[in-house]
Amino acid sequence: MSFVGGSMNLPAKSVTRDNGHPLFTNSKQTELQKYPKKPTVSPTLAELLMHVDDAQNSPVDHRAVEIGYGCSSLPSSNPFFLCFNNLTYSVKVRKKLGSIPFCGKNSDETESNGINTKILLNEISGEAHEGEIMAVLGASGSGKSTLIDALANRIAKDSLKGTLTLNGEVLESKLLRVISAYVMQDDLLFPMLTVEETLMFSAEFRLPRSLSKSKKKARVQALIDQLGLRSAAKTVIGDEGHRGVSGGERRRVSIGIDIIHDPIVLFLDEPTSGLDSTSAFMVVKVLQRIAQSGSIVIMSIHQPSYRILSLLDRLIFLSHGNTVFTGSPGMLPSFFAEFGHPIPENENKTEFALDLIRELEETPGGTKSLVEFNKSWQARKNQRNGFSMRSNLSLKDAISASISKGKLVSGATNDSNPTASVPIFANPLWIEMMVIAKRSMTNSRRMPELFGIRLGAVVITGIILATMFWKLDNSPKGIQERLGFFAFAMSTTFYTCAEAIPVFLQERYIFMRETAYNAYRRSSYVLAHSLISIPSLVILSMAFAAITFWAVGLAGGLSGFFFFFLTIFASFWAGSSFVTFLSGIVSHVMLGFTVVVAVLAYFLLFSGFFISRNRIPLYWIWFHYISLVKYPYEAVLQNEFDDPTKCFVRGVQMFDNTPLGEVPLSVKLKLLQSMSGVLGANITGSTCVTTGKDLLVQQGITNISKWNCLWIIIAWGFFFRILFYFTLLLGSKNKRK
């Protein structure tokens, strides 16, 4: 009997499984004989960095010896030993209307006060060792992904019952996030980055600043070879509109970005889902190499092929959240033979087991008999073996030993305790910001049509406004037309920012995956995206201001143009920040557009254009002050009308826009003489009646100067960016309740 979780180097022709079948085929045995027989496992990152040119993984015979149903106590040769005991997780489901009480219910549901409690995991126990692949199998809805989430700390602590230990010590969530990685079922990648660039950016995030650029590149190149991606290294990932790598290659890239820092524990949610048999086998073969390099690999898989089964060390079969088998693949025949359903000679063992479980689930008693048999069978096996196993290293010593071998490339900074031995983040904030900014700009540069469409919308809008409001005069009609131009122009800057909604929504799950395991800080993401948005906003603002300012005939000369440009820029900044904040709240693009359009319409309504501040009802005045359109609108009005020497209404012009505007000029002059006699002031046809200051008073713009309006707009932008940060902080926990 071999030791638990250990790796053995035996002569190729003597390597067999528990059922007597050879572990390796003839070709694999021949491959084994090419390599000197070493007592070590495959090279770790430190060795890969030292010998990049020949960074090959030496095949290692590697089997699990069954040690029982639960956690173990005998020392193991493996440094790391993950154990989970009695993991239980349930959710509350409201009773459906019209349900018939006498129709019965599932065995995994209990009812209380009209609310069903559905048990997703029911006292699941097991263990996994360094150097091994543990696979969780079962039909859809059996609890495979839930168990992976429970082990990966993706279920809220208050909702999950049971214990999870590493080397006999309770595994804290903070430490688990540092030493582990989680590969989601979906391939969440930036479509316009190449395979090599994707892995390199992951290396920039995960590997410490102290590691030189050349060594990071060496790690990436070694990993590309390890993942079998050399031929696709320069190919973009691709999406629906851009041809890229194949599905199997995408999956291996997804695995690669999460193992770039050489984690101790790797969790994968159905890594072979949607792949053909060859691609699926290659993915699991890569996982075997990762395990042999000194990691614990735990994955869920739906229905492995015979070839994939030969790569797995431990299996856990689930049915409606209950364990129906746990052990090595070699023990399946004896288990089901004792249960009374022997596996036929040429049948795929896992397919037979899954089919039998599915048949039992359709019977009235369900899989209860198989669950109970598994418990008794495990108890008898433990009694026969008479021992169980555990790691002979403490958690602190095991982590220190792994770091010294090159694992957890973030590096050690404190040997006093395991939690502090590895920094939470590999790099300082400013490094993270640079990498995020570089990645985002690289991806955007390869899709120039996105910014081009936005720039085109702004330019076309500017041209339409310039030609519609061409060279406005200073008459009363010109005043009204100016007010309309400013209101429409300021609101347009906010509406064109709505295109920012899909940006974060497309990156949301990439962001959640990367921050869940400390690739970078959330604050780094917010700051980086805030900074890289500024150049594009400057270009948009300059284009709009240059097209409209002189064409419309706005006042102020060069200084007036500069302030007009700053106001447009501040509006773009505030609008972009507001839309970014909303994208952190809503989860659907169409819902986001609906909310943005509605809220911006309200902002325009209460801006002071349609109704002045003095006329807004008291119960709505608060909305006037939080309107984003109010401040740029008032700023540009003051920039235009704040010249005390400029007159906008003279003598006879006061009759414009009234029924008297159509009478002859001589009649208007006589009316002015009559008014002069009544008022006691000489009013002629050229007397200035209304200045810019008067117009501002009429619009209710008297409280805030134009520069203060500008600072308030900019402050709104920072405020929404801060809210966006808290939205990410609170809304991206990526955990089940």
C-alpha positions in Angstrom: 0.0 0.0 0.0 1.4 3.4 -1.0 1.3 6.4 1.3 -1.7 8.8 1.1 -1.4 11.6 -1.4 2.2 10.8 -2.0 3.9 10.7 -5.4 5.7 7.5 -6.2 8.3 6.9 -8.9 8.1 3.2 -9.9 9.4 1.3 -12.9 7.1 2.0 -15.8 5.9 -1.6 -16.2 5.0 -1.9 -12.5 2.7 1.1 -12.4 -0.9 -0.2 -12.1 -4.2 1.0 -10.6 -6.1 -0.7 -7.9 -8.2 -2.6 -10.4 -5.2 -4.1 -12.0 -5.3 -2.0 -15.2 -2.1 -0.2 -16.1 -2.0 3.4 -15.0 -0.1 4.4 -18.2 -0.4 3.1 -21.7 2.6 1.8 -23.5 3.3 5.2 -25.0 3.2 6.8 -21.6 5.5 4.1 -20.2 8.0 4.8 -23.0 7.7 8.5 -22.2 8.4 7.8 -18.6 11.6 5.9 -19.4 13.0 8.9 -21.1 13.4 10.7 -17.8 15.7 9.9 -14.9 13.8 8.7 -11.9 13.9 11.5 -9.4 12.1 11.5 -6.0 10.9 15.0 -6.6 7.7 16.4 -8.1 7.4 18.5 -11.2 9.3 21.8 -11.2 7.9 24.7 -9.3 8.0 28.3 -10.4 11.5 28.9 -9.0 12.8 26.1 -11.1 10.9 27.2 -14.2 12.4 30.7 -13.9 15.9 29.2 -13.5 15.5 26.8 -16.5 13.1 28.5 -18.8 14.5 27.0 -22.0 13.9 23.4 -20.8 10.9 24.1 -18.6 9.3 20.7 -19.0 7.2 18.8 -16.5 8.7 15.4 -15.6 5.9 12.8 -15.6 5.3 11.5 -12.1 3.3 8.4 -11.1 0.8 9.7 -8.7 -2.0 7.9 -6.9 -4.2 8.4 -3.9 -4.6 5.7 -1.3 -8.0 5.6 0.3 -7.8 6.8 3.9 -11.4 7.1 4.9 -14.5 9.1 5.0 -13.6 12.3 6.7 -10.4 14.0 8.0 -7.3 12.1 8.8 -4.7 11.9 11.6 -1.7 9.9 10.4 1.2 12.0 9.1 1.5 12.3 5.3 4.5 12.9 3.2 2.7 15.8 1.5 3.1 19.3 3.0 -0.5 20.3 2.3 -3.6 18.4 3.3 -7.1 20.1 2.9 -9.9 18.6 4.9 -13.6 19.5 5.1 -16.1 18.1 7.6 -19.9 18.1 7.6 -20.3 21.0 5.1 -24.0 22.0 5.2 -25.7 24.8 3.2 -29.3 25.5 2.7 -31.4 28.3 1.1 -34.9 29.4 1.8 -37.4 29.2 -1.1 -40.8 30.8 -0.9 -43.7 28.3 -1.4 -45.1 28.6 -4.9 -48.7 29.7 -5.3 -51.1 26.9 -6.2 -48.8 24.1 -4.9 -50.7 21.0 -3.9 -49.7 19.8 -0.5 -50.5 16.1 -1.0 -48.2 15.9 -4.1 -45.2 15.4 -1.9 -41.9 17.2 -2.0 -38.2 16.6 -2.5 -36.3 14.8 0.2 -33.9 17.8 0.3 -36.6 20.2 1.2 -38.2 21.1 4.5 -41.2 23.4 5.1 -41.8 26.0 7.8 -44.4 28.7 7.8 -45.0 28.5 4.1 -41.2 28.8 3.3 -39.3 25.8 2.0 -35.8 25.3 3.1 -33.8 23.6 0.3 -30.7 21.8 1.4 -28.0 22.2 -1.2 -25.2 20.5 0.8 -25.9 18.0 3.5 -23.0 17.1 5.7 -20.4 16.7 3.0 -16.9 15.5 4.2 -13.7 14.7 2.4 -10.1 15.5 1.9 -7.6 16.5 -0.8 -3.9 16.3 -0.9 -1.1 18.2 -2.6 -0.2 16.6 -5.9 -3.7 15.3 -6.5 -6.8 16.2 -8.5 -10.0 15.8 -6.6 -13.1 15.8 -8.8 -16.7 16.4 -7.8 -19.2 14.6 -10.0 -23.0 14.5 -10.2 -25.9 15.3 -12.4 -27.1 18.9 -12.9 -28.4 20.3 -9.6 -26.5 17.8 -7.5 -24.5 20.4 -5.7 -21.2 20.2 -7.6 -20.7 24.0 -8.1 -22.1 24.7 -4.6 -19.5 22.4 -3.0 -16.7 24.1 -5.0 -18.0 27.5 -3.9 -18.1 26.3 -0.3 -14.5 25.1 -0.4 -13.4 28.3 -2.2 -15.0 30.6 0.5 -17.6 31.9 -2.0 -20.5 31.3 0.4 -21.2 33.7 3.3 -19.7 32.4 6.5 -23.0 32.7 8.4 -24.8 30.5 5.9 -22.3 27.6 5.7 -22.0 25.1 8.5 -19.1 22.7 9.0 -15.3 23.1 9.1 -12.6 23.6 6.5 -9.0 23.0 7.6 -5.6 23.0 6.0 -3.0 20.9 7.7 -5.3 20.5 10.6 -5.7 24.3 11.2 -8.9 26.2 10.5 -8.5 28.0 7.2 -9.3 31.7 7.5 -10.9 33.3 4.5 -8.2 36.0 4.4 -5.4 33.4 4.1 -7.4 31.3 1.6 -7.8 34.2 -0.8 -4.0 34.6 -0.8 -2.9 31.0 -1.3 -5.7 29.9 -3.6 -7.2 30.6 -7.0 -10.7 30.1 -8.5 -11.4 29.5 -12.1 -15.0 30.2 -13.1 -17.0 28.1 -15.5 -17.2 31.0 -18.0 -14.1 32.3 -19.8 -14.0 35.9 -18.8 -11.3 37.5 -20.8 -10.6 40.7 -22.7 -11.3 39.9 -26.3 -8.7 42.1 -28.1 -5.7 41.0 -26.0 -3.5 38.2 -27.3 -2.9 35.0 -25.2 0.6 36.2 -24.3 -0.6 39.7 -23.3 -3.4 38.3 -21.2 -1.0 36.1 -19.2 1.5 39.0 -19.0 -1.0 41.4 -17.5 -1.9 38.7 -15.0 1.7 38.3 -14.2 2.0 42.1 -13.7 -0.9 41.9 -11.2 0.0 38.7 -9.4 3.8 38.7 -9.3 5.6 41.1 -7.0 7.4 44.3 -8.1 10.7 42.8 -6.8 10.6 40.2 -9.6 12.3 41.6 -12.7 10.5 42.1 -15.9 12.6 39.4 -17.6 11.6 36.9 -15.0 8.0 37.7 -15.3 8.2 37.2 -19.0 10.1 34.0 -18.4 7.2 32.8 -16.1 4.7 33.7 -18.8 6.6 31.8 -21.5 7.0 28.8 -19.2 3.4 28.8 -18.4 2.4 29.1 -22.1 4.4 25.9 -22.7 2.9 24.2 -19.7 -0.6 25.1 -20.9 0.2 24.0 -24.5 -0.6 27.4 -25.9 2.6 28.1 -27.8 1.0 28.1 -31.2 -1.7 30.5 -30.1 0.5 32.8 -28.1 0.2 35.7 -30.5 -3.5 35.2 -31.3 -6.2 37.5 -29.8 -8.7 35.9 -27.5 -11.6 37.0 -29.7 -15.3 37.3 -29.3 -18.5 37.1 -31.4 -17.2 39.8 -33.7 -13.6 38.9 -33.8 -12.1 35.5 -34.7 -9.7 34.3 -32.0 -8.5 31.2 -30.2 -10.5 27.9 -29.9 -12.7 27.0 -26.9 -10.2 24.7 -25.4 -7.4 27.3 -25.7 -9.7 29.9 -24.1 -10.3 27.6 -21.2 -6.6 27.0 -20.7 -5.9 30.8 -20.8 -8.6 31.2 -18.1 -6.7 28.6 -16.0 -3.4 30.3 -16.7 -4.3 33.8 -15.5 -5.3 32.3 -12.2 -2.2 30.1 -11.6 0.4 32.7 -12.8 1.4 33.2 -9.1 1.6 29.4 -8.5 -1.2 29.0 -5.9 -1.2 26.2 -3.3 -4.9 25.4 -3.8 -6.7 25.7 -7.2 -10.5 25.5 -7.5 -12.2 25.0 -10.9 -15.9 25.0 -11.7 -16.5 22.6 -14.6 -13.3 23.4 -16.5 -14.3 21.0 -19.3 -17.8 22.2 -19.8 -18.6 22.9 -23.5 -15.3 21.4 -24.8 -14.9 18.4 -27.1 -13.2 15.3 -25.7 -9.7 16.1 -26.9 -9.8 19.7 -25.6 -11.3 18.5 -22.3 -8.5 15.9 -21.9 -5.8 18.5 -22.6 -7.3 20.8 -20.0 -7.3 18.1 -17.3 -3.8 17.0 -18.4 -2.7 20.6 -17.7 -4.4 20.4 -14.3 -2.5 17.2 -13.6 0.8 19.0 -14.3 -0.3 21.8 -12.0 -1.1 19.4 -9.2 2.2 17.6 -9.7 4.1 20.9 -9.3 2.9 21.1 -5.7 -0.7 22.2 -5.7 -4.1 20.9 -4.5 -6.5 20.8 -7.4 -10.2 20.5 -6.7 -12.7 20.7 -9.6 -16.2 19.9 -10.6 -16.8 17.9 -13.7 -20.1 16.7 -15.3 -19.2 13.4 -17.0 -15.4 12.6 -17.5 -14.3 10.3 -20.3 -12.2 7.2 -19.7 -9.0 9.1 -20.5 -9.9 12.0 -18.1 -10.8 9.5 -15.4 -7.2 8.0 -15.6 -5.9 11.5 -14.6 -8.1 11.9 -11.5 -7.0 10.8 -8.0 -10.1 11.3 -5.9 -13.8 11.4 -6.7 -16.8 12.6 -4.8 -20.2 11.8 -6.3 -23.1 14.0 -5.2 -26.9 13.6 -5.4 -29.2 16.4 -4.3 -26.4 17.6 -1.9 -25.6 14.2 -0.4 -22.5 12.2 -0.8 -23.1 8.9 -2.5 -19.5 7.9 -3.0 -16.0 9.2 -2.1 -12.8 7.5 -3.0 -10.4 6.8 -5.9 -11.6 5.7 -9.3 -10.1 2.3 -8.7 -12.6 1.7 -5.9 -15.7 2.3 -7.9 -16.0 -1.4 -9.1 -15.8 -2.9 -5.6 -18.1 -0.2 -4.2 -20.9 -0.8 -6.6 -20.4 -4.6 -6.6 -21.0 -4.6 -2.9 -24.0 -2.3 -3.4 -25.5 -5.0 -5.7 -24.9 -3.2 -9.0 -21.6 -4.4 -10.4 -20.0 -2.4 -13.2 -19.9 -4.3 -16.5 -16.4 -5.1 -17.7 -16.2 -2.7 -20.7 -18.4 0.1 -19.2 -17.1 3.5 -18.4 -17.1 3.5 -14.6 -18.2 7.1 -14.0 -20.9 6.9 -16.7 -22.3 3.7 -15.1 -22.3 5.4 -11.6 -24.0 8.6 -12.9 -26.6 6.6 -14.8 -27.3 4.5 -11.7 -27.6 7.5 -9.5 -29.9 9.2 -12.0 -32.1 6.1 -12.0 -32.3 5.9 -8.2 -33.2 9.6 -8.1 -36.3 8.9 -10.1 -37.5 6.2 -7.6 -39.7 7.0 -4.6 -36.9 6.5 -2.1 -34.4 8.4 -4.1 -30.7 7.8 -3.4 -31.2 7.4 0.3 -30.2 3.7 0.2 -27.0 4.6 -1.7 -26.2 7.4 0.7 -26.6 5.1 3.7 -24.6 2.3 2.0 -21.8 4.8 1.4 -21.6 5.7 5.0 -21.5 2.1 6.2 -19.0 1.2 3.4 -16.7 4.0 4.4 -16.9 3.0 8.1 -16.0 -0.6 7.3 -13.1 0.5 5.1 -11.8 2.8 7.8 -12.0 -0.1 10.3 -10.1 -2.4 8.0 -7.4 0.1 7.3 -7.1 1.0 10.9 -5.6 4.4 10.3 -6.0 7.7 8.6 -3.6 10.4 7.6 -2.7 14.0 8.1 0.2 16.3 7.1 3.3 16.2 9.3 3.9 19.9 8.8 2.1 22.8 10.5 0.4 25.3 8.2 3.0 27.9 8.9 5.9 25.5 8.1 4.2 24.2 5.0 3.6 27.7 3.6 7.2 28.7 4.3 8.5 25.5 2.7 6.3 26.1 -0.4 7.5 29.7 -0.7 11.1 28.6 -0.4 10.5 26.3 -3.3 9.0 29.0 -5.5 5.3 28.7 -4.8 3.2 31.8 -4.0 5.4 34.1 -5.9 4.0 37.1 -4.1 6.8 36.3 -1.6 7.1 36.1 2.1 7.5 39.2 4.3 6.8 37.8 7.8 7.5 34.3 9.1 5.8 34.8 12.4 2.4 33.5 11.2 1.0 32.0 8.0 -1.5 34.8 7.4 1.1 37.5 7.4 3.8 35.4 5.6 2.3 36.4 2.2 1.2 40.0 1.4 -2.4 40.4 0.6 -1.6 42.3 -2.6 1.5 41.6 -4.7 2.1 45.2 -5.7 1.6 48.7 -4.4 -1.4 50.7 -5.5 0.4 52.8 -8.1 1.7 49.7 -9.9 -1.7 48.2 -10.0 -3.1 51.5 -11.5 -0.4 51.5 -14.2 -1.2 47.9 -15.2 -4.9 48.4 -15.2 -4.6 51.5 -17.3 -2.2 49.9 -19.8 -4.5 46.9 -20.2 -7.6 49.0 -20.7 -5.9 51.3 -23.2 -4.4 48.3 -25.2 -7.9 46.7 -25.4 -9.5 50.0 -26.4 -6.8 50.9 -29.0 -7.7 47.7 -30.9 -11.4 48.7 -30.9 -11.1 52.3 -32.1 -14.6 52.3 -33.4 -16.0 52.6 -29.8 -14.4 56.0 -29.2 -14.8 56.9 -32.9 -18.6 56.5 -32.6 -18.7 58.7 -29.5 -16.5 61.4 -31.1 -18.6 61.3 -34.2 -21.8 61.8 -32.2 -20.3 64.8 -30.4 -19.0 66.3 -33.7 -22.3 65.9 -35.5 -24.2 67.4 -32.6 -21.8 70.3 -32.5 -22.2 70.9 -36.3 -26.0 70.8 -36.0 -26.0 73.3 -33.1 -23.5 75.5 -34.9 -25.6 75.7 -38.1 -28.9 76.0 -36.2 -27.7 78.9 -33.9 -25.3 80.5 -36.5 -24.0 84.0 -35.4 -26.7 84.9 -32.9 -27.3 88.6 -32.4 -27.9 90.5 -29.2 -31.6 91.1 -29.7 -34.2 89.8 -27.3 -34.8 86.9 -29.8 -31.0 86.3 -29.7 -31.2 86.1 -25.9 -33.9 83.4 -26.0 -32.0 81.5 -28.7 -28.8 81.6 -26.6 -30.6 80.2 -23.6 -31.9 77.4 -25.7 -28.5 76.7 -27.1 -26.9 76.5 -23.7 -29.6 74.3 -22.2 -29.4 71.8 -25.1 -25.6 71.9 -25.3 -25.1 71.2 -21.6 -27.7 68.4 -21.5 -26.1 66.8 -24.7 -22.8 66.5 -22.9 -24.4 64.3 -20.3 -26.5 62.2 -22.7 -23.4 61.3 -24.8 -21.9 59.9 -21.6 -24.5 57.1 -21.5 -22.2 55.0 -23.7 -20.0 54.4 -20.6 -22.7 52.1 -19.2 -21.7 48.9 -21.1 -18.0 49.5 -20.4 -18.1 48.3 -16.8 -21.0 45.9 -17.3 -18.8 44.1 -19.8 -15.9 44.0 -17.4 -18.0 43.4 -14.2 -17.3 39.7 -14.0 -13.7 40.0 -15.0 -13.3 42.6 -12.2 -15.1 40.3 -9.7 -12.9 37.3 -10.6 -9.7 39.3 -10.3 -10.5 41.2 -7.1 -12.0 38.1 -5.4 -8.5 36.7 -5.0 -6.6 39.9 -4.5 -5.2 40.5 -8.0 -5.5 44.2 -7.3 -7.3 46.7 -5.1 -10.8 48.0 -6.0 -9.5 51.5 -5.4 -6.8 50.9 -8.0 -9.5 50.0 -10.5 -11.5 53.1 -9.8 -8.5 55.5 -9.9 -7.0 53.9 -13.1 -10.3 54.1 -15.0 -10.8 57.7 -13.8 -7.4 58.8 -15.1 -7.5 57.0 -18.4 -10.9 58.6 -19.2 -9.5 62.1 -19.0 -7.7 62.2 -22.4 -10.8 61.1 -24.3 -12.9 63.6 -22.4 -10.4 66.4 -23.3 -10.7 65.5 -27.0 -14.5 65.4 -26.9 -14.7 68.7 -25.1 -12.2 70.5 -27.4 -14.0 69.2 -30.5 -17.4 70.4 -29.2 -16.2 73.8 -27.9 -14.2 74.6 -31.1 -17.1 73.8 -33.4 -19.8 75.7 -31.5 -18.2 78.7 -29.7 -17.3 81.0 -32.6 -19.9 79.6 -34.9 -22.7 80.6 -32.5 -21.0 83.9 -31.8 -20.5 83.5 -28.0 -18.9 86.3 -26.1 -15.7 86.5 -24.1 -13.0 86.0 -26.8 -10.2 83.6 -26.0 -10.7 83.6 -22.2 -14.4 83.1 -22.8 -13.6 80.1 -25.1 -11.2 78.6 -22.5 -13.9 78.8 -19.8 -16.5 77.4 -22.1 -14.1 74.5 -22.9 -13.5 73.9 -19.2 -17.2 73.8 -18.5 -17.8 71.3 -21.3 -15.0 69.2 -20.0 -16.3 69.3 -16.4 -19.8 68.3 -17.7 -18.3 65.3 -19.5 -16.4 64.4 -16.4 -19.4 64.6 -14.1 -21.6 62.8 -16.6 -19.1 60.0 -17.1 -18.7 59.6 -13.4 -22.5 59.5 -12.8 -23.0 56.9 -15.5 -20.1 54.9 -14.2 -21.7 54.9 -10.8 -25.0 53.7 -12.2 -23.3 50.9 -14.1 -22.0 49.7 -10.7 -25.6 49.5 -9.4 -27.6 48.1 -12.4 -26.7 44.7 -13.9 -28.3 45.0 -17.3 -27.4 47.4 -20.2 -30.9 48.2 -21.3 -32.0 48.9 -17.7 -29.0 51.1 -17.3 -29.8 53.2 -20.4 -33.4 53.5 -19.2 -32.4 54.8 -15.8 -29.8 57.2 -17.3 -32.2 58.7 -19.8 -34.9 59.2 -17.2 -32.6 60.8 -14.5 -30.9 63.1 -17.0 -34.3 64.3 -18.2 -35.2 65.2 -14.6 -31.9 67.0 -14.2 -32.7 69.1 -17.3 -36.2 69.8 -16.1 -34.9 71.2 -12.8 -31.9 72.9 -14.2 -33.6 76.4 -14.3 -34.1 76.6 -18.1 -37.7 75.6 -18.2 -38.6 77.3 -15.0 -36.3 79.6 -13.0 -35.2 78.9 -9.5 -37.5 81.5 -8.0 -40.6 79.8 -9.5 -39.8 76.2 -8.6 -42.1 74.9 -5.8 -40.4 74.6 -2.4 -41.0 70.8 -2.2 -39.0 70.4 -5.4 -36.2 72.9 -4.8 -33.9 70.2 -3.4 -33.9 68.6 -6.9 -32.8 71.8 -8.4 -29.7 71.8 -6.3 -28.7 68.2 -7.1 -29.3 68.7 -10.8 -26.1 68.1 -12.7 -27.3 70.2 -15.6 -27.9 73.3 -13.3 -24.3 74.1 -12.6 -22.8 74.0 -16.1 -25.9 75.8 -17.4 -25.5 78.6 -14.9 -21.7 78.7 -15.5 -22.0 79.3 -19.3 -24.8 81.8 -18.8 -22.5 83.9 -16.5 -19.6 83.5 -18.9 -21.9 84.9 -21.7 -23.9 87.6 -19.9 -21.6 88.8 -17.1 -20.2 91.7 -19.1 -21.6 94.9 -17.4 -20.8 97.0 -20.5 -22.8 94.9 -22.9 -26.4 95.7 -23.6 -28.9 93.2 -24.8 -32.2 95.2 -25.0 -32.3 98.9 -26.1 -35.3 101.3 -26.3 -37.5 100.1 -29.0 -36.3 96.5 -28.6 -38.4 96.2 -25.5 -41.5 95.8 -27.6 -40.1 92.8 -29.4 -41.8 89.5 -28.7 -45.0 91.4 -27.8 -48.0 92.5 -29.9 -46.5 96.0 -30.1 -43.5 94.6 -31.9 -45.3 94.8 -35.2 -46.2 98.5 -35.0 -44.2 101.1 -37.0 -41.0 102.5 -35.5 -42.5 106.0 -35.2 -45.2 104.7 -33.0 -42.7 102.9 -30.8 -40.7 106.1 -30.3 -43.9 108.0 -29.3 -44.6 105.2 -26.8 -41.1 105.6 -25.4 -41.6 109.4 -25.0 -44.9 108.8 -23.1 -43.2 106.3 -20.8 -40.4 108.8 -20.2 -42.9 111.3 -19.0 -44.5 108.9 -16.7 -41.3 107.4 -15.3 -39.5 110.7 -15.1 -36.5 109.3 -17.1 -35.5 110.0 -20.6 -35.8 106.7 -22.6 -34.8 106.9 -26.3 -34.7 104.3 -29.0 -31.0 103.6 -28.1 -31.2 103.7 -24.3 -30.0 100.4 -22.7 -32.9 98.8 -20.9 -31.6 95.3 -20.1 -27.9 94.3 -19.4 -26.5 90.9 -19.0 -26.7 91.3 -15.2 -30.4 91.9 -15.5 -30.8 88.7 -17.6 -29.0 86.7 -14.9 -31.3 88.1 -12.2 -34.3 87.2 -14.3 -33.0 83.6 -14.6 -32.4 83.5 -10.9 -28.7 83.1 -11.3 -27.4 85.3 -8.5 -26.0 83.0 -5.7 -23.0 81.1 -7.2 -20.2 82.6 -9.4 -19.2 80.9 -12.6 -15.9 79.6 -11.2 -17.7 78.1 -8.2 -20.2 76.4 -10.6 -17.2 74.9 -12.4 -15.7 73.5 -9.1 -19.0 72.1 -8.1 -19.3 70.2 -11.4 -15.9 68.8 -10.9 -16.7 67.9 -7.3 -19.8 66.0 -8.5 -17.6 63.9 -10.7 -15.3 63.0 -7.8 -18.4 62.3 -5.6 -19.8 59.8 -8.1 -16.4 58.1 -8.5 -16.3 57.7 -4.7 -19.8 56.2 -4.7 -18.7 53.9 -7.5 -15.9 52.7 -5.3 -18.2 51.9 -2.5 -20.6 50.2 -4.9 -17.7 47.9 -5.9 -16.7 47.4 -2.3 -20.2 46.4 -1.2 -21.6 44.9 -4.4 -18.8 42.7 -5.7 -18.4 40.2 -2.8 -19.2 37.4 -5.3 -20.5 35.2 -2.5 -23.7 33.3 -2.0 -25.9 34.4 0.8 
